[in-house]
């Protein structure tokens, strides 16, 4: 699901959104990757993945960390969050996106704070 679809179906108060930029990881910084990101959308009540977006180099590979979990019964992010990433690797940006999840309102406040939203 996209963010708006999740909000329409579950309501703003039930949605969590995680966002992490590639440049916030050691590998992304070393590769000088700027302005690319991973965004994850979760249902806060059932702790399940509703959607994910990856914009940047190797996105087609990175999304495969998430897709198999979305087809499980629980759709839980736990395997990613409890797993171990090689360091440095771009995979870390996916894990960090799940750890950075915020309530919908706080996410949009954060976007305003960093100048990505009016």
KEKE-3310 file (N, C-alpha, C; in steps of 0.2 Angstrom, whole numbers, plus 5000, padded with zeros to 4 digits):
npx = (5004:5002:5005:4994:4984:4984:4981:4968:4962:4965:4966:4974:4979:4982:4993:5010:5025:5041:5056:5071:5087:5098:5111:5112:5118:5134:5138:5131:5135:5148:5147:5143:5129:5115:5100:5091:5080:5072:5056:5044:5028:5017:5005:5001:4993:4993:5006:5010:5017:5012:5016:5030:5043:5056:5068:5081:5099:5101:5088:5079:5085:5086:5073:5069:5071:5060:5048:5046:5042:5030:5021:5019:5009:5009:5015:5025:5038:5048:5058:5067:5071:5076:5087:5104:5114:5127:5141:5150:5134:5122:5110:5108:5100:5087:5084:5086:5076:5064:5066:5065:5052:5038:5023:5010:5007:5018:5028:5025:5028:5041:5046:5043:5051:5064:5063:5056:5043:5029)
npy = (4994:5011:5026:5035:5026:5017:5025:5029:5016:5011:5022:5037:5037:5024:5021:5018:5026:5023:5030:5031:5038:5033:5039:5040:5028:5019:5013:5020:5033:5032:5028:5040:5043:5052:5059:5048:5035:5024:5019:5014:5007:5004:4994:4999:4993:4979:4976:4974:4974:4985:4992:4997:5007:5010:5020:5022:5017:5000:4997:4987:4975:4977:4978:4965:4961:4964:4960:4946:4944:4951:4942:4933:4925:4933:4945:4952:4964:4959:4948:4956:4966:4959:4953:4952:4963:4964:4974:4987:4989:4992:4986:4989:5001:4997:4990:5000:5009:5002:5003:5016:5020:5031:5038:5043:5058:5063:5059:5067:5079:5078:5078:5091:5098:5094:5100:5094:5095:5106)
npz = (5000:4997:5006:5008:5004:5015:5026:5022:5023:5036:5045:5051:5065:5067:5059:5056:5050:5043:5039:5031:5025:5012:5013:5027:5031:5033:5021:5011:5013:5010:4997:4992:4990:4989:4994:4992:4997:5010:5013:5024:5028:5041:5051:5066:5076:5073:5070:5057:5041:5029:5017:5006:5000:4990:4984:4974:4971:4968:4972:4968:4972:4986:4990:4991:5003:5010:5003:5004:5017:5017:5012:5021:5034:5046:5042:5048:5053:5061:5057:5049:5058:5069:5063:5057:5049:5037:5039:5032:5023:5010:5014:5027:5027:5025:5037:5046:5042:5047:5061:5063:5063:5065:5072:5060:5060:5067:5058:5047:5053:5055:5041:5037:5046:5040:5028:5018:5015:5015)
capx = (5000:5005:5004:4987:4979:4985:4978:4961:4959:4966:4966:4980:4981:4985:4998:5017:5029:5048:5060:5079:5090:5104:5117:5113:5122:5141:5139:5128:5139:5155:5146:5141:5122:5112:5093:5088:5078:5068:5050:5040:5022:5015:4999:5003:4990:4994:5013:5012:5020:5007:5019:5037:5045:5063:5070:5089:5103:5100:5082:5076:5088:5084:5066:5068:5071:5053:5043:5044:5038:5023:5017:5018:5003:5009:5017:5029:5045:5053:5064:5072:5073:5081:5092:5110:5117:5134:5143:5144:5130:5116:5104:5107:5095:5081:5083:5085:5069:5059:5068:5064:5045:5034:5016:5009:5007:5025:5032:5025:5031:5048:5047:5043:5057:5070:5062:5054:5036:5027)
capy = (5000:5018:5029:5037:5020:5014:5030:5028:5010:5010:5029:5040:5035:5017:5020:5020:5026:5023:5033:5032:5039:5029:5043:5039:5022:5020:5012:5025:5039:5030:5028:5047:5042:5057:5060:5041:5033:5018:5021:5008:5009:4998:4995:4999:4988:4972:4976:4971:4978:4987:4994:4999:5011:5011:5024:5023:5012:4993:4996:4980:4970:4979:4977:4958:4960:4965:4957:4939:4945:4954:4937:4928:4927:4939:4951:4955:4966:4956:4945:4961:4970:4955:4950:4955:4966:4965:4981:4992:4987:4996:4983:4993:5006:4994:4989:5006:5012:4999:5005:5024:5021:5036:5039:5047:5065:5064:5058:5073:5085:5077:5080:5098:5100:5093:5104:5090:5096:5113)
capz = (5000:4998:5013:5007:5004:5022:5030:5021:5026:5044:5049:5053:5071:5067:5054:5057:5044:5044:5033:5032:5019:5011:5016:5034:5033:5031:5014:5007:5014:5007:4990:4991:4988:4992:4992:4991:5004:5011:5017:5026:5031:5045:5055:5073:5081:5072:5069:5051:5035:5024:5011:5007:4994:4990:4979:4975:4968:4970:4975:4966:4977:4993:4991:4992:5011:5013:4999:5006:5023:5016:5009:5026:5037:5051:5038:5053:5051:5066:5055:5047:5064:5073:5059:5057:5043:5036:5039:5029:5017:5009:5018:5034:5027:5026:5044:5050:5041:5051:5067:5063:5062:5068:5070:5054:5062:5068:5052:5043:5056:5053:5034:5037:5049:5036:5022:5012:5015:5017)
cpx = (5004:5002:4996:4982:4979:4981:4970:4958:4960:4965:4973:4983:4984:4991:5005:5021:5037:5051:5067:5082:5096:5110:5118:5116:5129:5142:5136:5132:5146:5153:5143:5134:5118:5104:5089:5086:5074:5062:5046:5034:5019:5009:5002:5000:4992:5002:5014:5013:5014:5010:5026:5038:5053:5065:5078:5092:5101:5093:5078:5079:5086:5077:5064:5069:5064:5048:5041:5040:5031:5018:5017:5011:5003:5011:5022:5036:5050:5059:5070:5075:5077:5087:5098:5112:5124:5135:5149:5141:5124:5110:5103:5101:5088:5079:5082:5078:5064:5060:5066:5056:5042:5027:5015:5010:5015:5030:5031:5028:5039:5050:5047:5049:5064:5069:5059:5046:5034:5023)
cpy = (5006:5021:5031:5031:5017:5019:5029:5022:5009:5017:5031:5038:5028:5016:5022:5021:5027:5026:5033:5033:5035:5032:5042:5032:5023:5018:5017:5031:5037:5030:5035:5047:5047:5057:5053:5039:5026:5021:5015:5010:5003:5000:4994:4994:4981:4971:4972:4976:4979:4989:4996:5002:5011:5014:5025:5017:5005:4992:4989:4975:4971:4977:4970:4956:4960:4961:4950:4939:4947:4948:4931:4930:4933:4946:4955:4958:4963:4952:4950:4964:4966:4952:4954:4957:4965:4972:4983:4988:4991:4992:4986:4998:5004:4993:4995:5010:5009:5002:5013:5025:5026:5036:5044:5055:5067:5064:5064:5079:5084:5079:5087:5101:5099:5097:5100:5091:5103:5113)
cpz = (5000:5004:5013:5008:5012:5026:5029:5024:5033:5048:5051:5060:5072:5062:5057:5051:5046:5038:5035:5025:5018:5014:5023:5036:5030:5024:5010:5007:5010:4999:4987:4988:4992:4989:4990:4997:5003:5015:5018:5030:5035:5049:5062:5077:5080:5070:5062:5045:5030:5017:5012:5000:4995:4984:4979:4971:4972:4974:4974:4970:4984:4995:4993:4999:5013:5010:5002:5013:5022:5013:5015:5030:5042:5047:5043:5051:5056:5063:5052:5054:5069:5070:5060:5050:5043:5036:5036:5023:5016:5013:5024:5033:5027:5033:5048:5048:5046:5059:5068:5063:5067:5067:5064:5055:5063:5062:5048:5046:5055:5046:5034:5040:5045:5029:5016:5011:5018:5023)
residu = (UNK:UNK:UNK:UNK:UNK:UNK:UNK:UNK:UNK:UNK:UNK:UNK:UNK:UNK:UNK:UNK:UNK:UNK:UNK:UNK:UNK:UNK:UNK:UNK:UNK:UNK:UNK:UNK:UNK:UNK:UNK:UNK:UNK:UNK:UNK:UNK:UNK:UNK:UNK:UNK:UNK:UNK:UNK:UNK:UNK:UNK:UNK:UNK:UNK:UNK:UNK:UNK:UNK:UNK:UNK:UNK:UNK:UNK:UNK:UNK:UNK:UNK:UNK:UNK:UNK:UNK:UNK:UNK:UNK:UNK:UNK:UNK:UNK:UNK:UNK:UNK:UNK:UNK:UNK:UNK:UNK:UNK:UNK:UNK:UNK:UNK:UNK:UNK:UNK:UNK:UNK:UNK:UNK:UNK:UNK:UNK:UNK:UNK:UNK:UNK:UNK:UNK:UNK:UNK:UNK:UNK:UNK:UNK:UNK:UNK:UNK:UNK:UNK:UNK:UNK:UNK:UNK:UNK)
# end
